Amino acid sequence: MDLLLWILALGALLLGLLGLALPLLPGSPLLFGGAWLLAWLDDYQRVGGWTVALIGVLALLAWAIDYVAAVVGVKKAGASKQAMLGAGLGALLGLPLGLIGLIGGPVLGAMLGEYLARKDEAQAGKAGLAAGLAFVVAMALKLGLGIAMLGVLAFAYFV
């Protein structure tokens, strides 16, 4: 039984790392779950409660990035509040549609919101581009946080 749980924990870590780049897998929760399971299997001897808590905070940050990245990117581009709202709603509505929805939802939402606010196609395009670039930056940040989570886990476990 223990071997099965170890395999499950390592599988969750692997799938979690993949999930940071693939939108249909919940990357951060899987990474956290795998780390917690490894700590629990070892009776928190190598990976203590504070380490698990730190990994949990990093997982929450990585998870939150998906929801705020488009809004922050659109705001930095000088877009309207409607564009920011559109990017946020587009991110939420696009999640069930996989990768296309994850990228296209915030882009289309920002463009629509900006166009409705200012009736300026060029500015709407700029808002959409900012939302798309924010997606790329968010993915890089999530990967960085995921690697940090694995680094904290490996350091605690092996050092």
Residue pairs with C-beta under 8 A, 6 or more apart in sequence:
2 41
5 37
5 41
6 38
6 41
8 37
9 34
9 35
9 37
9 38
9 41
10 34
10 38
11 34
12 30
12 31
12 33
12 34
12 37
13 30
13 31
13 34
13 35
13 38
13 150
13 153
14 34
15 25
15 27
15 30
16 25
16 26
16 27
16 28
16 29
16 30
16 31
16 32
16 33
16 34
16 146
17 27
17 31
17 146
17 150
18 25
18 27
19 25
19 26
19 27
19 28
19 30
19 31
20 27
20 28
20 31
20 62
20 139
20 142
20 143
20 145
20 146
21 27
21 139
21 142
21 143
22 99
23 95
23 98
23 99
23 101
23 102
24 98
24 99
27 62
27 142
27 146
28 59
28 60
28 62
28 63
28 142
28 145
28 146
29 59
29 63
31 55
31 59
31 62
31 146
31 149
31 150
32 55
32 56
32 59
32 149
35 47
35 52
35 55
35 149
35 153
36 52
36 55
36 56
38 47
38 153
38 157
39 46
39 47
39 48
39 49
39 51
39 52
42 157
44 52
46 156
46 157
46 158
47 153
47 156
47 157
48 156
51 152
51 153
51 156
54 152
55 149
55 152
55 153
58 145
58 148
58 149
58 152
59 145
59 149
61 145
62 141
62 142
62 145
62 146
62 149
65 138
65 141
65 142
65 145
66 91
66 102
66 138
66 142
67 88
67 91
67 92
69 91
69 106
69 134
69 135
69 137
69 138
69 141
70 87
70 88
70 90
70 91
70 106
70 109
70 110
70 131
70 134
70 135
70 138
71 84
71 87
71 88
71 91
72 134
73 87
73 130
73 131
73 133
73 134
73 135
73 137
74 83
74 84
74 87
74 106
74 110
74 114
74 127
74 130
74 131
74 134
75 84
76 130
77 126
77 127
77 129
77 130
78 126
79 110
79 113
79 114
79 123
79 126
79 127
79 130
80 113
80 114
80 117
80 118
80 127
81 117
82 113
82 114
82 116
82 117
83 110
83 111
83 113
83 114
83 117
83 124
83 127
84 110
84 113
85 109
85 113
86 108
86 109
86 110
86 111
86 112
86 113
86 114
86 116
87 106
87 107
87 109
87 110
87 113
87 127
87 131
87 134
88 106
88 109
89 109
90 104
90 105
90 106
90 107
90 108
90 109
90 110
90 112
90 131
91 102
91 105
91 106
91 109
92 105
93 101
93 105
93 109
94 100
94 101
94 102
94 103
94 104
94 105
94 106
94 109
95 101
95 102
95 105
97 104
97 105
102 135
103 132
103 135
106 131
106 132
106 134
106 135
107 128
107 129
107 131
107 132
107 135
108 128
109 131
110 124
110 127
110 128
110 130
110 131
111 124
111 125
111 127
111 128
111 131
112 124
113 127
114 120
114 123
114 124
114 126
114 127
114 128
115 121
115 124
118 124
